[in-house]
Amino acid sequence: MKPQSVLLIISGSIAAYKSLELIRGLRTRGMAVTAILTRGGAQFITPLAVSSLTGTKTYSDLFSLTDEVEMGHIELSRSADRILVAPASANIIAQMAHGQCGDLATTALLATNKPVFVAPAMNHKMWEHPATQRNIAQLRADGITVLEPTSGDMACGEFGIGRMMEPVEIASALLAPAPLPLTGKHAVVTSGPTHEPVDPVRYLGNKSSGKQGHAIAAALAAAGARVTLISGNVNVPTPEGVQLVRAATCEAMYAAVHVALPADIFIGAAAVADWRVSHVAPHKIKKHGNRSKLTLELLPTKDILASVGTHKQRPALVIGFAAETENLEKHAAQKRKAKNADWIIGNNVSEDVFGADSNEIMIFREGATESFPRLSKAAVAEAITQRIAEFFDTRPQKKKPARKKA
């Protein structure tokens, strides 16, 4: 099996000498290391020292003809499994935060599609400066992992936070599996049809198979969420890693949803019956000879989506489904407002959707609509899950209340 690889960028900091120990530690753990040494980094260590430990050429020049014939900065940024900037000086952090690309290191960082880690190293006053903290916040917002500096004595003789994390700790952090995007989130998903009884053998129902709701539950679980799947009567296997709750009727599903709260995410993918009979016959209703008509009094069922949308423990993200045969956009927009939902996922069910293995959806949000081509229901579930992960990734985090001084 091909070993994991890392592109190590060594920038201008006195901590650059620790990069040599870091390379040795990464290679001991079975990782292949390629290095870029910036002009500042070369003031502290030499390319020869780096190459003697990586076993490969050390790169530094963006406009090297032999490398750039093959678009070297692109190849370097894409061939590695991850990129590590260690030490990361205040200068290169600022360049990364503002998208500058004036040398090989910053160009490779801007061109990469791989996970990026930075291990800051600088004077404690530089680390604490508002400009540096703004830049660090921007890197985090861009999805870059910041390996926090530690506190201790510095080469300048001062003491404070700014020392680069020790090489052994950096190596461990680099090799640790990345957390899944929805780790720590609780999702409640409803799926399938409800059956509203008429008598002991008959019911009011619909054609829903539960395939889409179950696929969404599976995708959320794969993304790290704790999933409570509340399902009507379906013939679909329960996804691995989810908690299944059976709920045959709207009343049962309503109760199960409220028991499952609180949650971070609610997705009402079930095709809940809109009506129930006012009186369920205790015995099978007979035709009684030539009787040609049977009149049933129907009452509206409870509105599960609206109840979650206005709940005192309302999830951060409430998503409903709108299965329509006409005027999809109009009805979906009206439903989102009426139910106090954040998103409505709409689909046209006038075609062969119920029971099928594919679906074509639109996501209706405040001021935005996103359309998708017809995809497998598994692919639809993955697309929805990706949008959910992006929602939580960009959502402002609530600040913890400051502790009162004793």
DRENZAVO-285884 format. One line per field, with one value per residue (C-alpha): residue in three letters; x, z, y. Coordinates in nm, 3 decimals. Layout:
// DRENZAVO-285884
r	(ALA | ...);
x	(X | ...);
z	(Z | ...);
y	(Y | ...);
// end
This chain:
// DRENZAVO-285884
r	(MET | LYS | PRO | GLN | SER | VAL | LEU | LEU | ILE | ILE | SER | GLY | SER | ILE | ALA | ALA | TYR | LYS | SER | LEU | GLU | LEU | ILE | ARG | GLY | LEU | ARG | THR | ARG | GLY | MET | ALA | VAL | THR | ALA | ILE | LEU | THR | ARG | GLY | GLY | ALA | GLN | PHE | ILE | THR | PRO | LEU | ALA | VAL | SER | SER | LEU | THR | GLY | THR | LYS | THR | TYR | SER | ASP | LEU | PHE | SER | LEU | THR | ASP | GLU | VAL | GLU | MET | GLY | HIS | ILE | GLU | LEU | SER | ARG | SER | ALA | ASP | ARG | ILE | LEU | VAL | ALA | PRO | ALA | SER | ALA | ASN | ILE | ILE | ALA | GLN | MET | ALA | HIS | GLY | GLN | CYS | GLY | ASP | LEU | ALA | THR | THR | ALA | LEU | LEU | ALA | THR | ASN | LYS | PRO | VAL | PHE | VAL | ALA | PRO | ALA | MET | ASN | HIS | LYS | MET | TRP | GLU | HIS | PRO | ALA | THR | GLN | ARG | ASN | ILE | ALA | GLN | LEU | ARG | ALA | ASP | GLY | ILE | THR | VAL | LEU | GLU | PRO | THR | SER | GLY | ASP | MET | ALA | CYS | GLY | GLU | PHE | GLY | ILE | GLY | ARG | MET | MET | GLU | PRO | VAL | GLU | ILE | ALA | SER | ALA | LEU | LEU | ALA | PRO | ALA | PRO | LEU | PRO | LEU | THR | GLY | LYS | HIS | ALA | VAL | VAL | THR | SER | GLY | PRO | THR | HIS | GLU | PRO | VAL | ASP | PRO | VAL | ARG | TYR | LEU | GLY | ASN | LYS | SER | SER | GLY | LYS | GLN | GLY | HIS | ALA | ILE | ALA | ALA | ALA | LEU | ALA | ALA | ALA | GLY | ALA | ARG | VAL | THR | LEU | ILE | SER | GLY | ASN | VAL | ASN | VAL | PRO | THR | PRO | GLU | GLY | VAL | GLN | LEU | VAL | ARG | ALA | ALA | THR | CYS | GLU | ALA | MET | TYR | ALA | ALA | VAL | HIS | VAL | ALA | LEU | PRO | ALA | ASP | ILE | PHE | ILE | GLY | ALA | ALA | ALA | VAL | ALA | ASP | TRP | ARG | VAL | SER | HIS | VAL | ALA | PRO | HIS | LYS | ILE | LYS | LYS | HIS | GLY | ASN | ARG | SER | LYS | LEU | THR | LEU | GLU | LEU | LEU | PRO | THR | LYS | ASP | ILE | LEU | ALA | SER | VAL | GLY | THR | HIS | LYS | GLN | ARG | PRO | ALA | LEU | VAL | ILE | GLY | PHE | ALA | ALA | GLU | THR | GLU | ASN | LEU | GLU | LYS | HIS | ALA | ALA | GLN | LYS | ARG | LYS | ALA | LYS | ASN | ALA | ASP | TRP | ILE | ILE | GLY | ASN | ASN | VAL | SER | GLU | ASP | VAL | PHE | GLY | ALA | ASP | SER | ASN | GLU | ILE | MET | ILE | PHE | ARG | GLU | GLY | ALA | THR | GLU | SER | PHE | PRO | ARG | LEU | SER | LYS | ALA | ALA | VAL | ALA | GLU | ALA | ILE | THR | GLN | ARG | ILE | ALA | GLU | PHE | PHE | ASP | THR | ARG | PRO | GLN | LYS | LYS | LYS | PRO | ALA | ARG | LYS | LYS | ALA);
x	(0.000 | 0.127 | 0.249 | 0.075 | 0.259 | 0.297 | 0.422 | 0.612 | 0.653 | 0.926 | 0.895 | 1.123 | 1.130 | 1.396 | 1.184 | 1.282 | 1.551 | 1.273 | 1.149 | 1.442 | 1.326 | 0.971 | 1.076 | 1.251 | 0.941 | 0.707 | 0.928 | 0.958 | 0.578 | 0.588 | 0.507 | 0.677 | 0.789 | 0.857 | 0.965 | 0.943 | 1.194 | 1.101 | 1.360 | 1.310 | 1.335 | 1.665 | 1.812 | 1.793 | 1.847 | 1.986 | 1.819 | 2.089 | 1.996 | 1.632 | 1.692 | 1.924 | 1.627 | 1.340 | 1.539 | 1.390 | 1.468 | 1.390 | 1.202 | 1.224 | 1.198 | 0.857 | 1.011 | 1.243 | 1.228 | 1.272 | 0.990 | 0.750 | 0.751 | 0.540 | 0.354 | 0.551 | 0.356 | 0.034 | 0.189 | 0.345 | 0.014 | -0.192 | 0.037 | 0.066 | -0.213 | -0.187 | 0.014 | 0.184 | 0.335 | 0.578 | 0.699 | 0.433 | 0.563 | 0.334 | 0.427 | 0.320 | 0.001 | -0.084 | -0.012 | -0.235 | -0.518 | -0.516 | -0.464 | -0.125 | 0.093 | 0.426 | 0.648 | 0.640 | 0.510 | 0.212 | 0.132 | 0.122 | -0.101 | -0.344 | -0.350 | -0.406 | -0.722 | -0.584 | -0.613 | -0.379 | -0.228 | -0.029 | 0.193 | 0.249 | 0.578 | 0.652 | 0.709 | 0.420 | 0.339 | 0.316 | 0.088 | -0.138 | -0.159 | -0.515 | -0.393 | -0.248 | -0.559 | -0.775 | -0.557 | -0.577 | -0.958 | -0.965 | -0.753 | -0.992 | -1.288 | -1.115 | -1.100 | -0.732 | -0.634 | -0.433 | -0.198 | -0.197 | 0.139 | 0.238 | 0.368 | 0.732 | 1.071 | 1.150 | 1.471 | 1.436 | 1.453 | 1.085 | 0.817 | 0.466 | 0.247 | 0.410 | 0.638 | 0.574 | 0.403 | 0.660 | 0.743 | 0.615 | 0.278 | 0.260 | 0.327 | 0.052 | -0.196 | -0.115 | -0.177 | -0.495 | -0.810 | -0.997 | -1.326 | -1.634 | -1.822 | -2.133 | -1.960 | -2.141 | -2.465 | -2.796 | -3.029 | -3.391 | -3.519 | -3.872 | -3.918 | -4.177 | -4.558 | -4.797 | -5.101 | -5.414 | -5.652 | -6.010 | -6.085 | -5.870 | -5.771 | -5.786 | -5.602 | -5.547 | -5.194 | -4.975 | -4.710 | -4.402 | -4.135 | -3.908 | -3.603 | -3.518 | -3.564 | -3.360 | -3.085 | -3.069 | -3.039 | -2.755 | -2.570 | -2.602 | -2.469 | -2.176 | -2.098 | -2.068 | -2.413 | -2.607 | -2.925 | -3.270 | -3.473 | -3.848 | -4.002 | -4.344 | -4.416 | -4.138 | -3.951 | -3.615 | -3.321 | -3.236 | -2.913 | -2.613 | -2.541 | -2.883 | -3.142 | -3.471 | -3.808 | -4.119 | -4.423 | -4.712 | -4.948 | -4.913 | -5.003 | -4.727 | -4.473 | -4.563 | -4.504 | -4.178 | -4.038 | -4.106 | -3.952 | -3.638 | -3.589 | -3.367 | -3.172 | -2.949 | -3.115 | -3.469 | -3.555 | -3.919 | -3.884 | -4.183 | -4.498 | -4.731 | -5.100 | -5.286 | -5.612 | -5.741 | -6.090 | -6.282 | -6.391 | -6.199 | -6.439 | -6.373 | -6.449 | -6.400 | -6.654 | -6.883 | -7.047 | -7.385 | -7.531 | -7.588 | -7.474 | -7.301 | -7.153 | -6.944 | -6.902 | -6.601 | -6.558 | -6.198 | -6.013 | -5.671 | -5.374 | -5.122 | -4.866 | -4.529 | -4.311 | -4.488 | -4.473 | -4.093 | -4.053 | -4.215 | -4.092 | -3.921 | -3.634 | -3.634 | -3.336 | -3.086 | -3.183 | -3.541 | -3.596 | -3.924 | -4.021 | -4.279 | -4.400 | -4.612 | -4.779 | -4.800 | -4.671 | -4.379 | -4.195 | -4.504 | -4.622 | -4.272 | -4.215 | -4.552 | -4.484 | -4.144 | -4.301 | -4.615 | -4.422 | -4.139 | -3.889 | -3.538 | -3.535 | -3.792 | -3.677 | -3.924 | -3.980 | -4.236 | -4.412 | -4.630 | -4.364 | -4.226 | -4.068 | -4.244 | -4.067 | -3.805 | -3.431 | -3.376 | -3.512 | -3.491 | -3.503 | -3.488 | -3.377 | -3.572 | -3.403 | -3.453 | -3.374 | -3.218 | -3.320 | -3.085 | -3.180 | -3.027 | -3.045 | -3.209 | -2.978 | -2.991 | -3.159 | -2.827 | -2.660 | -2.946 | -2.895 | -2.522 | -2.587 | -2.832 | -2.586 | -2.308 | -2.528 | -2.610 | -2.240 | -2.171 | -2.454 | -2.297 | -1.944 | -2.034 | -2.282 | -2.150 | -2.066 | -2.232 | -1.982 | -1.962 | -2.056 | -1.756 | -1.686 | -1.754 | -1.453 | -1.458);
z	(0.000 | -0.090 | 0.220 | 0.329 | 0.212 | 0.340 | 0.178 | 0.451 | 0.412 | 0.632 | 0.674 | 0.835 | 1.209 | 1.460 | 1.516 | 1.166 | 1.321 | 1.480 | 1.132 | 1.094 | 1.398 | 1.264 | 0.930 | 1.112 | 1.324 | 1.024 | 0.831 | 1.135 | 1.129 | 0.767 | 0.595 | 0.279 | 0.314 | 0.045 | 0.156 | 0.037 | 0.207 | 0.188 | 0.153 | 0.521 | 0.624 | 0.435 | 0.671 | 0.951 | 0.786 | 0.450 | 0.164 | 0.198 | 0.564 | 0.472 | 0.172 | 0.371 | 0.597 | 0.343 | 0.085 | -0.186 | -0.352 | -0.145 | -0.345 | -0.309 | -0.643 | -0.798 | -1.138 | -1.162 | -1.534 | -1.482 | -1.228 | -1.385 | -1.723 | -1.537 | -1.342 | -1.032 | -0.785 | -0.891 | -0.878 | -0.537 | -0.392 | -0.533 | -0.504 | -0.123 | 0.101 | 0.324 | 0.359 | 0.679 | 0.739 | 1.028 | 1.150 | 1.031 | 1.080 | 1.130 | 0.776 | 0.597 | 0.809 | 0.693 | 0.331 | 0.356 | 0.520 | 0.236 | -0.051 | -0.152 | -0.369 | -0.434 | -0.392 | -0.434 | -0.084 | -0.093 | -0.454 | -0.365 | -0.067 | -0.286 | -0.550 | -0.317 | -0.276 | 0.021 | 0.400 | 0.530 | 0.880 | 1.024 | 1.332 | 1.428 | 1.581 | 1.677 | 1.961 | 2.208 | 2.134 | 1.764 | 1.837 | 2.060 | 1.817 | 1.687 | 1.326 | 1.381 | 1.562 | 1.275 | 1.032 | 1.240 | 1.254 | 0.875 | 0.831 | 1.052 | 0.854 | 0.539 | 0.685 | 0.780 | 1.098 | 1.338 | 1.568 | 1.862 | 1.984 | 2.343 | 2.627 | 2.734 | 2.709 | 2.370 | 2.176 | 2.226 | 2.603 | 2.666 | 2.797 | 2.664 | 2.410 | 2.069 | 2.084 | 1.802 | 1.914 | 1.975 | 1.666 | 1.822 | 1.893 | 1.541 | 1.392 | 1.606 | 1.511 | 1.145 | 1.151 | 1.359 | 1.153 | 1.074 | 1.262 | 1.051 | 0.962 | 1.171 | 1.471 | 1.789 | 1.609 | 1.677 | 1.379 | 1.390 | 1.057 | 0.975 | 0.688 | 0.504 | 0.502 | 0.793 | 0.791 | 0.943 | 1.032 | 0.904 | 1.062 | 1.179 | 0.819 | 0.619 | 0.638 | 0.464 | 0.325 | 0.031 | -0.206 | -0.010 | 0.012 | 0.271 | 0.043 | 0.045 | 0.418 | 0.502 | 0.259 | 0.431 | 0.771 | 0.639 | 0.491 | 0.813 | 1.018 | 0.776 | 0.830 | 1.205 | 1.329 | 1.593 | 1.406 | 1.539 | 1.250 | 1.308 | 1.041 | 0.922 | 0.758 | 0.506 | 0.352 | 0.354 | 0.565 | 0.866 | 0.797 | 1.003 | 1.304 | 1.344 | 1.618 | 1.469 | 1.620 | 1.461 | 1.425 | 1.216 | 1.248 | 1.247 | 1.617 | 1.698 | 1.479 | 1.634 | 1.983 | 1.884 | 1.728 | 2.043 | 2.263 | 2.044 | 2.092 | 2.159 | 1.836 | 1.614 | 1.290 | 1.203 | 0.860 | 0.798 | 0.501 | 0.596 | 0.384 | 0.676 | 0.601 | 0.606 | 0.720 | 0.959 | 1.009 | 1.297 | 1.419 | 1.363 | 1.327 | 1.586 | 1.329 | 0.956 | 0.770 | 0.557 | 0.227 | 0.363 | 0.041 | -0.228 | -0.032 | -0.291 | -0.073 | 0.240 | 0.397 | 0.615 | 0.820 | 0.795 | 1.041 | 0.987 | 1.143 | 1.365 | 1.183 | 1.282 | 1.084 | 1.214 | 1.571 | 1.544 | 1.375 | 1.669 | 1.948 | 2.251 | 2.182 | 1.810 | 1.628 | 1.469 | 1.127 | 1.047 | 0.705 | 0.555 | 0.230 | -0.021 | -0.258 | -0.517 | -0.848 | -0.965 | -0.883 | -0.686 | -0.631 | -0.516 | -0.275 | -0.137 | -0.065 | 0.107 | 0.312 | 0.433 | 0.577 | 0.712 | 0.894 | 1.018 | 0.846 | 0.745 | 0.425 | 0.218 | -0.012 | -0.297 | -0.555 | -0.828 | -0.764 | -1.074 | -1.234 | -1.116 | -0.784 | -0.512 | -0.481 | -0.742 | -0.678 | -0.808 | -0.731 | -0.858 | -0.589 | -0.528 | -0.199 | -0.104 | 0.146 | 0.249 | -0.066 | -0.251 | -0.447 | -0.555 | -0.819 | -0.868 | -1.167 | -1.128 | -0.906 | -0.717 | -0.381 | -0.214 | -0.410 | -0.322 | 0.046 | 0.020 | -0.146 | 0.129 | 0.397 | 0.237 | 0.243 | 0.609 | 0.695 | 0.515 | 0.712 | 1.046 | 0.925 | 0.836 | 1.118 | 1.382 | 1.705 | 2.021 | 2.261 | 2.599 | 2.881 | 3.060 | 3.402 | 3.688 | 3.892 | 4.242);
y	(0.000 | 0.347 | 0.536 | 0.853 | 1.163 | 1.518 | 1.834 | 2.019 | 2.394 | 2.540 | 2.916 | 3.176 | 3.117 | 3.022 | 2.710 | 2.592 | 2.373 | 2.167 | 2.082 | 1.846 | 1.651 | 1.666 | 1.514 | 1.231 | 1.169 | 1.165 | 0.923 | 0.698 | 0.678 | 0.563 | 0.893 | 1.016 | 1.379 | 1.637 | 1.984 | 2.342 | 2.572 | 2.939 | 3.213 | 3.296 | 2.932 | 2.902 | 3.162 | 2.904 | 2.563 | 2.449 | 2.259 | 1.993 | 1.930 | 1.896 | 1.668 | 1.443 | 1.361 | 1.358 | 1.163 | 1.384 | 1.716 | 2.025 | 2.288 | 2.664 | 2.846 | 2.912 | 2.978 | 2.681 | 2.591 | 2.216 | 2.203 | 2.453 | 2.278 | 2.023 | 2.294 | 2.198 | 2.410 | 2.237 | 1.892 | 1.954 | 2.075 | 1.788 | 1.485 | 1.498 | 1.366 | 1.673 | 1.994 | 2.107 | 2.451 | 2.411 | 2.644 | 2.887 | 3.241 | 3.539 | 3.645 | 3.328 | 3.310 | 3.664 | 3.571 | 3.263 | 3.457 | 3.712 | 3.469 | 3.601 | 3.379 | 3.547 | 3.243 | 2.867 | 2.796 | 3.032 | 2.940 | 2.571 | 2.649 | 2.843 | 2.567 | 2.272 | 2.067 | 1.873 | 1.925 | 2.196 | 2.220 | 2.510 | 2.508 | 2.875 | 2.987 | 3.347 | 3.592 | 3.596 | 3.961 | 3.880 | 3.584 | 3.793 | 4.084 | 4.145 | 4.122 | 3.775 | 3.659 | 3.786 | 3.596 | 3.278 | 3.310 | 3.343 | 3.030 | 2.835 | 2.970 | 2.847 | 2.496 | 2.498 | 2.315 | 2.531 | 2.340 | 2.581 | 2.714 | 2.648 | 2.860 | 2.871 | 3.038 | 3.189 | 3.238 | 3.614 | 3.566 | 3.642 | 3.407 | 3.349 | 3.169 | 3.137 | 2.834 | 2.587 | 2.268 | 1.996 | 1.783 | 1.460 | 1.625 | 1.768 | 1.425 | 1.271 | 1.545 | 1.506 | 1.131 | 1.149 | 1.089 | 1.410 | 1.443 | 1.379 | 1.699 | 1.625 | 1.469 | 1.573 | 1.660 | 1.483 | 1.442 | 1.330 | 1.196 | 1.079 | 0.838 | 0.633 | 0.654 | 0.659 | 0.430 | 0.582 | 0.296 | 0.280 | -0.053 | -0.348 | -0.439 | -0.113 | 0.217 | 0.550 | 0.562 | 0.662 | 0.526 | 0.635 | 0.364 | 0.529 | 0.489 | 0.861 | 0.913 | 0.604 | 0.712 | 1.052 | 0.885 | 0.666 | 0.967 | 1.168 | 0.876 | 0.835 | 1.205 | 1.147 | 1.249 | 1.058 | 0.972 | 0.887 | 0.746 | 0.748 | 0.528 | 0.429 | 0.095 | 0.030 | -0.262 | -0.086 | -0.212 | 0.000 | 0.191 | 0.089 | 0.305 | 0.470 | 0.431 | 0.311 | 0.400 | 0.249 | 0.475 | 0.346 | 0.643 | 1.019 | 1.029 | 0.779 | 0.960 | 1.297 | 1.155 | 0.984 | 1.303 | 1.504 | 1.235 | 1.244 | 1.618 | 1.807 | 1.773 | 1.985 | 1.875 | 1.771 | 1.632 | 1.550 | 1.315 | 1.097 | 1.109 | 1.169 | 1.124 | 1.457 | 1.298 | 1.034 | 0.896 | 1.045 | 0.703 | 0.380 | 0.089 | -0.184 | -0.457 | -0.497 | -0.283 | -0.499 | -0.414 | -0.524 | -0.652 | -0.393 | -0.085 | 0.132 | 0.405 | 0.433 | 0.774 | 0.841 | 1.155 | 1.274 | 1.493 | 1.658 | 1.484 | 1.663 | 1.877 | 1.733 | 1.975 | 2.287 | 2.157 | 2.114 | 2.452 | 2.629 | 2.400 | 2.552 | 2.312 | 2.387 | 2.235 | 2.471 | 2.337 | 2.231 | 2.076 | 1.962 | 1.790 | 1.907 | 1.635 | 1.812 | 1.727 | 2.091 | 2.441 | 2.299 | 2.626 | 2.814 | 2.542 | 2.478 | 2.848 | 2.873 | 2.560 | 2.684 | 2.999 | 2.834 | 2.560 | 2.788 | 2.560 | 2.667 | 2.460 | 2.280 | 2.003 | 1.987 | 1.718 | 1.662 | 1.331 | 1.339 | 1.119 | 0.785 | 0.889 | 0.688 | 0.355 | 0.447 | 0.445 | 0.800 | 1.143 | 1.502 | 1.769 | 2.142 | 2.299 | 2.610 | 2.842 | 3.203 | 3.399 | 3.106 | 2.798 | 2.522 | 2.265 | 1.922 | 1.687 | 1.348 | 1.141 | 0.817 | 0.861 | 0.779 | 1.062 | 1.298 | 1.210 | 1.279 | 1.617 | 1.715 | 1.601 | 1.806 | 2.117 | 2.049 | 2.017 | 2.348 | 2.511 | 2.417 | 2.494 | 2.854 | 2.914 | 3.156 | 2.977 | 3.097 | 3.248 | 3.088 | 3.327 | 3.474 | 3.335 | 3.570 | 3.661 | 3.528);
// end
